[in-house]
Amino acid sequence: MITVTDSAIVKLTEILAEENNPDLKVRMFVSGGGCSGMQYGFTLEENPPNEDDFDLEVAPGVHMLVDSMSGQYVQGAEVDWAESVQGSQFAIKNPTAETTCGCGSSFSPG
């Protein structure tokens, strides 16, 4: 469904370790908004996955949840951790996006 780069896995592992809760999972989602129409988001969740969630173990002990609605927009995407002079963030390379904004946090679905 999605690919998570080594640098993103390192960052996700650091974030989860800081929280010191082995039950936490990372949720990646898509919602309306942003300068291109749709935007990506990430949250930490302790609750069990929802019935329509994809539960992807991207590394040992690192689970990423994606709900089915968001899944249709991120199918085949790559999640990376990018550091630049503008700051650090998760960067999504999405083959289903028709256009993306300059900051990379929103897109227009194709």
N, CA, C and O of each residue as an XYZ file, in Angstrom:
440
protein
N       0.812     -1.193      0.000
C       0.000      0.000      0.000
C       0.858      1.259      0.000
O       0.753      2.077     -0.914
N       1.711      1.426      1.022
C       2.641      2.559      1.068
C       4.029      2.038      1.409
O       4.187      0.943      1.949
N       5.017      2.836      1.087
C       6.404      2.539      1.413
C       6.880      3.589      2.411
O       6.564      4.771      2.277
N       7.629      3.157      3.396
C       8.186      4.080      4.387
C       9.705      3.950      4.299
O      10.251      2.858      4.460
N      10.384      5.068      4.042
C      11.838      5.040      3.882
C      12.533      4.789      5.217
O      11.938      4.937      6.284
N      13.794      4.408      5.132
C      14.583      4.166      6.342
C      14.647      5.402      7.235
O      14.550      5.287      8.457
N      14.810      6.590      6.633
C      14.902      7.809      7.450
C      13.571      8.093      8.148
O      13.568      8.585      9.276
N      12.450      7.796      7.505
C      11.144      7.988      8.149
C      10.950      6.966      9.271
O      10.396      7.292     10.321
N      11.403      5.739      9.049
C      11.298      4.717     10.093
C      12.114      5.114     11.318
O      11.664      4.938     12.450
N      13.311      5.648     11.095
C      14.137      6.109     12.220
C      13.399      7.190     13.006
O      13.369      7.151     14.236
N      12.806      8.150     12.306
C      12.099      9.244     12.984
C      10.860      8.721     13.710
O      10.602      9.113     14.848
N      10.091      7.840     13.064
C       8.910      7.266     13.721
C       9.309      6.493     14.977
O       8.630      6.572     16.001
N      10.402      5.752     14.898
C      10.894      4.996     16.048
C      11.276      5.935     17.181
O      10.972      5.658     18.342
N      11.943      7.047     16.859
C      12.315      8.050     17.871
C      11.072      8.650     18.531
O      11.020      8.790     19.753
N      10.078      9.000     17.720
C       8.851      9.607     18.252
C       8.154      8.640     19.204
O       7.744      9.022     20.301
N       8.023      7.390     18.778
C       7.350      6.393     19.617
C       8.142      6.119     20.895
O       7.549      5.937     21.959
N       9.472      6.089     20.806
C      10.304      5.858     21.991
C      10.152      6.991     23.002
O      10.119      6.751     24.209
N      10.061      8.228     22.507
C       9.874      9.381     23.397
C       8.562      9.279     24.174
O       8.481      9.721     25.319
N       7.550      8.704     23.560
C       6.240      8.577     24.216
C       6.224      7.460     25.259
O       5.390      7.462     26.164
N       7.147      6.508     25.129
C       7.306      5.420     26.094
C       5.987      4.665     26.345
O       5.631      4.366     27.485
N       5.277      4.367     25.249
C       4.030      3.623     25.332
C       4.026      2.589     24.206
O       3.831      2.954     23.047
N       4.235      1.307     24.518
C       4.333      0.286     23.468
C       3.030      0.058     22.700
O       3.043     -0.601     21.661
N       1.905      0.589     23.190
C       0.623      0.414     22.508
C       0.358      1.464     21.427
O      -0.613      1.349     20.680
N       1.220      2.493     21.339
C       0.982      3.561     20.366
C       1.260      3.099     18.941
O       2.189      2.339     18.671
N       0.412      3.593     18.041
C       0.584      3.386     16.609
C       0.513      4.757     15.939
O      -0.069      5.693     16.488
N       1.095      4.868     14.775
C       1.069      6.110     14.009
C      -0.069      6.016     12.995
O      -0.146      5.060     12.224
N      -0.942      7.007     13.005
C      -2.011      7.048     12.002
C      -1.650      8.085     10.949
O      -1.359      9.239     11.263
N      -1.675      7.651      9.697
C      -1.520      8.564      8.559
C      -2.912      8.723      7.953
O      -3.608      7.736      7.714
N      -3.316      9.972      7.704
C      -4.644     10.200      7.156
C      -4.628     11.330      6.142
O      -3.673     12.101      6.053
N      -5.702     11.407      5.387
C      -5.903     12.455      4.405
C      -7.203     13.158      4.776
O      -8.201     12.507      5.086
N      -7.189     14.486      4.743
C      -8.399     15.250      5.027
C      -8.504     16.414      4.047
O      -7.524     16.785      3.401
N      -9.690     16.977      3.946
C      -9.880     18.129      3.091
C      -9.163     19.336      3.663
O      -9.083     19.497      4.881
N      -8.643     20.183      2.793
C      -7.963     21.399      3.230
C      -6.608     21.542      2.573
O      -6.294     20.832      1.617
N      -5.824     22.435      3.071
C      -4.513     22.688      2.486
C      -4.645     23.520      1.229
O      -5.755     23.735      0.741
N      -3.554     23.979      0.711
C      -3.599     24.878     -0.439
C      -3.891     24.155     -1.749
O      -4.182     24.807     -2.751
N      -3.823     22.815     -1.769
C      -4.108     22.074     -2.992
C      -5.391     21.254     -2.914
O      -5.701     20.534     -3.863
N      -6.140     21.333     -1.831
C      -7.420     20.647     -1.738
C      -7.474     19.535     -0.704
O      -8.464     19.420      0.020
N      -6.451     18.727     -0.618
C      -6.376     17.642      0.356
C      -5.049     17.779      1.081
O      -4.068     18.251      0.506
N      -5.015     17.363      2.354
C      -3.759     17.453      3.092
C      -3.503     16.165      3.862
O      -4.433     15.456      4.248
N      -2.236     15.883      4.075
C      -1.805     14.719      4.837
C      -1.726     15.084      6.310
O      -1.476     16.236      6.664
N      -1.942     14.095      7.162
C      -1.783     14.302      8.582
C      -1.293     13.046      9.262
O      -1.452     11.941      8.742
N      -0.700     13.219     10.421
C      -0.195     12.110     11.231
C      -0.606     12.345     12.676
O      -0.525     13.469     13.172
N      -1.045     11.297     13.349
C      -1.343     11.356     14.773
C      -0.836     10.073     15.426
O      -0.525      9.096     14.744
N      -0.760     10.089     16.738
C      -0.436      8.888     17.500
C      -1.717      8.397     18.145
O      -2.498      9.188     18.674
N      -1.935      7.073     18.099
C      -3.142      6.486     18.670
C      -2.813      5.297     19.539
O      -1.935      4.493     19.228
N      -3.535      5.204     20.631
C      -3.371      4.068     21.535
C      -4.504      3.055     21.348
O      -4.362      1.889     21.719
N      -5.616      3.494     20.780
C      -6.776      2.622     20.600
C      -6.488      1.522     19.589
O      -5.640      1.694     18.714
N      -7.182      0.395     19.698
C      -7.022     -0.655     18.687
C      -7.436     -0.125     17.315
O      -8.232      0.810     17.230
N      -6.910     -0.707     16.254
C      -7.282     -0.249     14.906
C      -8.788     -0.369     14.684
O      -9.441     -1.258     15.232
N      -9.323      0.532     13.877
C     -10.723      0.459     13.477
C     -10.916     -0.687     12.493
O      -9.951     -1.195     11.922
N     -12.147     -1.082     12.303
C     -12.453     -2.207     11.422
C     -11.973     -1.975      9.990
O     -11.570     -2.922      9.314
N     -12.013     -0.720      9.519
C     -11.624     -0.437      8.134
C     -10.176      0.041      7.996
O      -9.789      0.519      6.930
N      -9.373     -0.080      9.050
C      -7.972      0.350      9.004
C      -7.075     -0.695      8.361
O      -7.279     -1.899      8.520
N      -6.087     -0.213      7.637
C      -4.959     -1.037      7.240
C      -3.927     -0.860      8.351
O      -3.575      0.271      8.685
N      -3.440     -1.945      8.921
C      -2.441     -1.902      9.987
C      -1.136     -2.403      9.388
O      -0.938     -3.608      9.229
N      -0.248     -1.474      9.057
C       1.004     -1.799      8.385
C       2.148     -1.772      9.390
O       2.412     -0.733      9.995
N       2.824     -2.888      9.573
C       4.008     -2.906     10.433
C       5.194     -2.548      9.546
O       5.712     -3.394      8.818
N       5.619     -1.289      9.613
C       6.659     -0.780      8.719
C       8.061     -1.102      9.218
O       9.031     -1.009      8.466
N       8.164     -1.476     10.477
C       9.414     -1.919     11.104
C       8.989     -2.674     12.361
O       7.860     -2.504     12.823
N       9.859     -3.493     12.918
C       9.470     -4.207     14.135
C       8.973     -3.243     15.222
O       9.709     -2.363     15.669
N       7.727     -3.422     15.634
C       7.144     -2.586     16.675
C       6.656     -1.226     16.219
O       6.158     -0.452     17.037
N       6.782     -0.910     14.940
C       6.332      0.378     14.407
C       5.168      0.115     13.457
O       5.353     -0.384     12.347
N       3.963      0.461     13.916
C       2.753      0.234     13.130
C       2.222      1.557     12.613
O       2.171      2.552     13.336
N       1.827      1.548     11.348
C       1.194      2.710     10.742
C      -0.220      2.295     10.352
O      -0.419      1.312      9.638
N      -1.199      3.061     10.833
C      -2.597      2.820     10.505
C      -3.028      3.777      9.406
O      -2.682      4.959      9.425
N      -3.789      3.254      8.446
C      -4.362      4.076      7.381
C      -5.807      3.618      7.207
O      -6.059      2.445      6.930
N      -6.758      4.542      7.367
C      -8.158      4.165      7.184
C      -8.442      3.957      5.694
O      -7.693      4.433      4.841
N      -9.517      3.252      5.393
C      -9.797      2.887      4.004
C     -10.048      4.105      3.116
O      -9.667      4.091      1.945
N     -10.678      5.159      3.642
C     -10.904      6.353      2.834
C      -9.577      7.009      2.463
O      -9.366      7.378      1.308
N      -8.689      7.152      3.437
C      -7.377      7.740      3.159
C      -6.552      6.827      2.275
O      -5.774      7.295      1.443
N      -6.721      5.519      2.453
C      -5.949      4.550      1.684
C      -6.087      4.723      0.187
O      -5.123      4.523     -0.552
N      -7.276      5.093     -0.270
C      -7.474      5.273     -1.707
C      -6.667      6.450     -2.255
O      -6.352      6.484     -3.445
N      -6.335      7.403     -1.405
C      -5.570      8.578     -1.842
C      -4.055      8.394     -1.706
O      -3.288      9.119     -2.340
N      -3.622      7.439     -0.891
C      -2.186      7.267     -0.658
C      -1.651      5.935     -1.197
O      -0.509      5.567     -0.921
N      -2.463      5.223     -1.953
C      -2.033      3.951     -2.536
C      -0.755      4.159     -3.348
O      -0.732      4.966     -4.277
N       0.298      3.439     -3.001
C       1.572      3.532     -3.714
C       2.461      4.685     -3.280
O       3.522      4.889     -3.870
N       2.065      5.442     -2.271
C       2.847      6.600     -1.824
C       4.078      6.165     -1.034
O       4.144      5.056     -0.505
N       5.045      7.069     -0.972
C       6.251      6.869     -0.176
C       6.308      7.944      0.900
O       6.175      9.133      0.612
N       6.507      7.515      2.141
C       6.641      8.431      3.269
C       8.125      8.542      3.584
O       8.793      7.532      3.808
N       8.638      9.757      3.600
C      10.051     10.002      3.869
C      10.158     11.052      4.968
O       9.206     11.789      5.224
N      11.304     11.119      5.609
C      11.599     12.178      6.570
C      12.600     13.096      5.905
O      13.699     12.673      5.547
N      12.221     14.365      5.737
C      13.062     15.327      5.034
C      13.505     16.430      5.979
O      12.708     16.969      6.747
N      14.785     16.753      5.912
C      15.337     17.858      6.689
C      15.957     18.853      5.726
O      16.761     18.486      4.868
N      15.575     20.124      5.875
C      16.108     21.171      5.002
C      16.215     22.460      5.800
O      15.903     22.488      6.990
N      16.651     23.515      5.151
C      16.767     24.804      5.835
C      15.395     25.344      6.238
O      15.296     26.161      7.154
N      14.335     24.893      5.558
C      12.987     25.326      5.924
C      12.444     24.581      7.133
O      11.459     25.011      7.733
N      13.073     23.470      7.498
C      12.615     22.694      8.645
C      12.606     21.212      8.336
O      13.092     20.783      7.290
N      12.057     20.442      9.239
C      11.991     18.995      9.104
C      10.530     18.561      9.104
O       9.707     19.095      9.848
N      10.228     17.585      8.257
C       8.856     17.104      8.180
C       8.797     15.776      7.446
O       9.732     15.386      6.747
N       7.674     15.092      7.624
C       7.421     13.922      6.810
C       7.033     14.419      5.428
O       6.176     15.292      5.295
N       7.656     13.870      4.409
C       7.387     14.249      3.027
C       6.754     13.059      2.324
O       7.243     11.935      2.431
N       5.675     13.307      1.612
C       4.939     12.253      0.932
C       5.150     12.384     -0.562
O       4.889     13.438     -1.142
N       5.620     11.323     -1.183
C       5.711     11.244     -2.645
C       4.545     10.368     -3.079
O       4.555      9.153     -2.878
N       3.544     10.996     -3.675
C       2.287     10.323     -3.959
C       2.040     10.227     -5.464
O       1.811     11.245     -6.116
N       2.083      9.013     -6.022
C       1.873      8.872     -7.461
C       0.430      9.144     -7.894
O       0.181      9.337     -9.084
N      -0.520      9.163     -6.965
C      -1.913      9.427     -7.331
C      -2.252     10.910     -7.277
O      -3.356     11.299     -7.656
N      -1.326     11.746     -6.813
C      -1.584     13.194     -6.724
C      -1.428     13.827     -8.100
O      -0.427     13.621     -8.787
N      -2.432     14.597     -8.485
C      -2.358     15.313     -9.749
C      -1.443     16.523     -9.627
O      -0.626     16.792    -10.507
N      -1.595     17.258     -8.511
C      -0.706     18.383     -8.218
C      -0.397     18.363     -6.722
O      -1.163     17.817     -5.929
N       0.723     18.960     -6.350
C       1.092     19.094     -4.947
C       1.483     20.543     -4.696
O       1.846     21.278     -5.615
N       1.399     20.935     -3.425
C       1.792     22.297     -3.084
C       3.307     22.368     -2.900
O       3.980     21.337     -2.864
N       3.825     23.546     -2.788
C       5.262     23.734     -2.637
C       5.832     23.138     -1.367
O       6.972     22.673     -1.359
N       5.049     23.144     -0.278
C       5.558     22.618      0.977
C       5.416     21.107      1.063
O       6.006     20.489      1.950
N       4.643     20.489      0.157
C       4.513     19.038      0.130
C       3.530     18.457      1.116
O       3.453     17.236      1.250
N       2.771     19.294      1.817
C       1.845     18.758      2.820
C       0.412     18.677      2.308
O      -0.464     18.180      3.016
N       0.154     19.160      1.082
C      -1.186     19.017      0.519
C      -1.083     18.658     -0.962
O      -0.042     18.829     -1.596
N      -2.201     18.153     -1.489
C      -2.211     17.681     -2.882
C      -3.621     17.748     -3.436
O      -4.596     17.920     -2.704
N      -3.697     17.608     -4.733
C      -4.971     17.485     -5.429
C      -5.000     16.092     -6.025
O      -4.121     15.732     -6.808
N      -6.016     15.294     -5.657
C      -6.059     13.925     -6.166
C      -6.274     13.892     -7.672
O      -6.933     14.760     -8.244
N      -5.702     12.868     -8.300
C      -5.814     12.710     -9.749
C      -7.015     11.912    -10.164
O      -7.233     11.701    -11.357
